[in-house]
């Protein structure tokens, strides 16, 4: 009963400052969370541990956010976000998992069944579906085809994948780290990339 009273008090405090809650009775927001004006929180959302969310965001149902910094105009749908930084205009989900130490820069799109971990995706990167991006740095406007995997773990150590700007990654590409991909490169669908790719090259493997 006490926790219910505290939860209701926090929700009312946020709504008094301009946060919109579709159904406050189903929203769980910890005391340390800060949320900006005109952000909409849908039913069945959990927000924890010093998370800050900017203005005009949409946090849709079945989302859990733990200790993240989220800027303005971000949309998150049915996803889990942990210990990460999300810049303005990012869209996430549904069914994405943003794991710790992820940095998503402006206008990045992380789609359904995409997982990121310890990676920086620079402005305009798109990973629409079925992709794992771990221990990676990705340049602006690069596009991930479905089924792309950064193979960052060899059973003992983890390694980094570095991908340049404006890269088009064909569906079902596997990057066996450590590997570097140059700017404006293309990988053919189904390729297993074990060597560095120069700028403006087509990689078929």
Number of C-alpha atoms within 10 A of each C-alpha: 6 7 8 11 9 14 19 17 13 18 20 15 13 19 19 11 12 16 21 20 20 15 12 19 13 14 21 19 23 17 17 13 18 16 24 20 18 18 23 21 22 20 19 19 22 19 24 18 16 16 23 20 25 19 19 20 26 20 27 21 20 18 23 21 25 20 19 23 19 24 22 20 19 24 20 25 22 19 24 21 23 20 19 22 21 24 21 20 22 24 23 28 23 21 20 25 23 28 19 18 18 25 23 28 21 20 20 26 23 29 23 20 19 25 22 26 19 18 23 22 26 22 22 21 26 20 28 20 23 20 25 21 26 25 22 24 18 22 23 20 20 26 21 25 21 20 21 25 22 24 23 21 15 10 6 5 7 13 16 21 22 20 25 22 21 20 25 19 25 21 20 20 24 22 25 20 23 19 20 21 26 19 20 19 21 22 24 17 19 16 18 19 22 15 15 17 20 15 15 14 15 13 20 14 13
